[in-house]
Amino acid sequence: MENHTLRNEFPQYQQRIEKLRMRSEEFKSLYVNYEEVNAIIQHFERGGFSHTSDTHLNELRKRRLKLKDSIYKHLSLEPN
């Protein structure tokens, strides 16, 4: 099981992530949603007390990927 936190996914953008979290409500919302979905996925992958179907877990992974893509768009547009 890999750790898909944004720090691990985008280590080169750490300063931009922090700047955007403070300046952009839209980015902050994407960030929070990503971290929440990622935490749920990690819980299920670890075999936590709650169980889910493979279909549901795959839908969560797709949602995480869409959020990650949106976050990357913001990061790539932000000037240095």
C-alpha positions as CSV (number, residue, x, y, z in Angstrom):
1,M,0.0,0.0,0.0
2,E,1.4,3.3,-1.1
3,N,1.0,6.6,0.7
4,H,-0.7,9.0,-1.7
5,T,-0.7,12.1,0.4
6,L,-0.1,15.3,-1.6
7,R,3.3,15.7,0.0
8,N,4.3,12.4,-1.6
9,E,2.5,13.0,-4.9
10,F,3.9,16.5,-5.5
11,P,7.1,16.9,-3.4
12,Q,8.4,19.6,-5.8
13,Y,5.3,21.8,-5.2
14,Q,5.2,21.9,-1.4
15,Q,5.6,25.7,-1.2
16,R,3.0,26.3,-3.9
17,I,0.6,23.9,-2.1
18,E,0.9,25.9,1.1
19,K,0.6,29.2,-0.7
20,L,-2.5,28.1,-2.6
21,R,-4.1,26.7,0.6
22,M,-3.9,30.1,2.1
23,R,-4.9,32.2,-0.9
24,S,-7.5,30.1,-2.8
25,E,-10.7,28.7,-1.3
26,E,-11.2,26.6,-4.4
27,F,-7.7,25.0,-4.0
28,K,-8.2,24.6,-0.3
29,S,-11.5,22.7,-0.9
30,L,-9.8,20.4,-3.5
31,Y,-6.9,19.8,-1.0
32,V,-9.3,18.9,1.8
33,N,-11.4,16.7,-0.4
34,Y,-8.3,14.9,-1.7
35,E,-6.9,14.2,1.8
36,E,-10.3,13.0,3.0
37,V,-10.8,10.6,0.1
38,N,-7.2,9.4,0.4
39,A,-7.7,8.7,4.2
40,I,-10.8,6.7,3.4
41,I,-9.0,4.6,0.8
42,Q,-6.1,4.0,3.1
43,H,-8.5,2.9,5.9
44,F,-10.1,0.3,3.6
45,E,-6.8,-0.9,2.1
46,R,-5.5,-1.5,5.6
47,G,-8.4,-3.8,6.3
48,G,-10.1,-1.5,8.8
49,F,-13.2,-2.5,10.7
50,S,-15.5,-1.2,7.9
51,H,-15.5,-3.2,4.7
52,T,-16.4,-2.0,1.3
53,S,-16.8,-3.6,-2.2
54,D,-14.1,-3.5,-4.8
55,T,-16.5,-1.4,-6.9
56,H,-16.8,1.2,-4.2
57,L,-13.0,1.2,-3.6
58,N,-12.3,1.7,-7.3
59,E,-14.8,4.6,-7.4
60,L,-13.0,6.2,-4.5
61,R,-9.7,5.8,-6.3
62,K,-11.1,7.4,-9.5
63,R,-12.4,10.3,-7.4
64,R,-8.9,10.7,-5.8
65,L,-7.3,10.7,-9.3
66,K,-9.8,13.4,-10.6
67,L,-9.0,15.5,-7.5
68,K,-5.3,15.0,-8.0
69,D,-5.6,16.1,-11.7
70,S,-7.5,19.3,-10.6
71,I,-4.9,20.1,-8.0
72,Y,-2.1,19.6,-10.5
73,K,-3.8,22.1,-12.9
74,H,-3.8,24.7,-10.1
75,L,-0.2,23.9,-9.2
76,S,1.1,24.1,-12.8
77,L,-0.7,27.5,-13.4
78,E,0.6,29.1,-10.2
79,P,3.6,31.3,-11.0
80,N,6.9,30.7,-9.1
